[in-house]
Amino acid sequence: MAEELIQIVDAAMAEAGRRAGAWLACRPGCCDCCRGAFEISRLDAARLRRGLADLQAREPARAARVGQRAASAAARLRREYPGNTAYRVLHEAPDDDEPCPVLDPATGTCDLYHARPLACRTFGPAVQTAGAVAVCELCFTGATENEIAACAVELDVDALELPLLQQSEDEVPSPSLVALAFDQ
């Protein structure tokens, strides 16, 4: 069922990308959106852990670098962040300059791209949820609101994910953070 959610989201985002065409600035190496801690669901955290295990089997050195970056980021969050990291909850916005621990700093690409959280999957192209259209600030430069709206896909990720979260037996608290998703 979780795989179906990913297929639905990925198909909707492929359509949003198709509609956006040249307006879409998102490309490998464009990683401005990969900065700052943000909340992810426990399903996202479980998918990231599985993605890291898969990477470990294929490319142990690369997986070790991801693990080191995640451990370092988690240590910084525990030391500097005023929220409750024991329960992985954000109470205030942390430093927006903190890179995502799965972001390869040399290439500007995601080392766990196929396992990335839903927030990452839905960022960039125009997505309409609850009447509002969200886009990356680097995309649609010079576009009118009507041009952006014409590219938007409707996608309520929270509504799609909620039944799966309710069925999940994963003990990881929700929400979590990418850096803390690997703490087990």
ChimeraX attribute file (.defattr): number of C-alpha atoms within 10 A of each C-alpha:
attribute: neighborCount
match mode: 1-to-1
recipient: residues
	/A:1	9
	/A:2	16
	/A:3	9
	/A:4	10
	/A:5	15
	/A:6	20
	/A:7	12
	/A:8	15
	/A:9	19
	/A:10	15
	/A:11	12
	/A:12	18
	/A:13	23
	/A:14	15
	/A:15	16
	/A:16	22
	/A:17	21
	/A:18	14
	/A:19	18
	/A:20	22
	/A:21	13
	/A:22	10
	/A:23	19
	/A:24	20
	/A:25	18
	/A:26	17
	/A:27	9
	/A:28	10
	/A:29	14
	/A:30	13
	/A:31	18
	/A:32	14
	/A:33	16
	/A:34	20
	/A:35	15
	/A:36	14
	/A:37	22
	/A:38	19
	/A:39	17
	/A:40	21
	/A:41	23
	/A:42	22
	/A:43	23
	/A:44	23
	/A:45	28
	/A:46	17
	/A:47	20
	/A:48	22
	/A:49	19
	/A:50	15
	/A:51	19
	/A:52	24
	/A:53	14
	/A:54	15
	/A:55	18
	/A:56	16
	/A:57	11
	/A:58	11
	/A:59	12
	/A:60	14
	/A:61	12
	/A:62	15
	/A:63	21
	/A:64	14
	/A:65	15
	/A:66	25
	/A:67	19
	/A:68	14
	/A:69	19
	/A:70	22
	/A:71	17
	/A:72	13
	/A:73	20
	/A:74	22
	/A:75	14
	/A:76	13
	/A:77	22
	/A:78	15
	/A:79	10
	/A:80	11
	/A:81	17
	/A:82	13
	/A:83	16
	/A:84	13
	/A:85	17
	/A:86	10
	/A:87	13
	/A:88	22
	/A:89	17
	/A:90	18
	/A:91	11
	/A:92	10
	/A:93	12
	/A:94	16
	/A:95	13
	/A:96	12
	/A:97	11
	/A:98	14
	/A:99	20
	/A:100	23
	/A:101	26
	/A:102	25
	/A:103	21
	/A:104	19
	/A:105	14
	/A:106	7
	/A:107	12
	/A:108	16
	/A:109	17
	/A:110	20
	/A:111	21
	/A:112	22
	/A:113	14
	/A:114	12
	/A:115	21
	/A:116	20
	/A:117	22
	/A:118	19
	/A:119	14
	/A:120	14
	/A:121	16
	/A:122	21
	/A:123	15
	/A:124	23
	/A:125	30
	/A:126	28
	/A:127	23
	/A:128	17
	/A:129	15
	/A:130	8
	/A:131	8
	/A:132	10
	/A:133	17
	/A:134	17
	/A:135	17
	/A:136	17
	/A:137	11
	/A:138	14
	/A:139	18
	/A:140	22
	/A:141	12
	/A:142	9
	/A:143	11
	/A:144	10
	/A:145	10
	/A:146	9
	/A:147	13
	/A:148	22
	/A:149	17
	/A:150	13
	/A:151	21
	/A:152	24
	/A:153	20
	/A:154	16
	/A:155	18
	/A:156	13
	/A:157	16
	/A:158	12
	/A:159	9
	/A:160	16
	/A:161	17
	/A:162	12
	/A:163	12
	/A:164	14
	/A:165	16
	/A:166	8
	/A:167	8
	/A:168	13
	/A:169	10
	/A:170	12
	/A:171	7
	/A:172	19
	/A:173	14
	/A:174	18
	/A:175	18
	/A:176	24
	/A:177	23
	/A:178	25
	/A:179	26
	/A:180	22
	/A:181	24
	/A:182	18
	/A:183	13
	/A:184	6
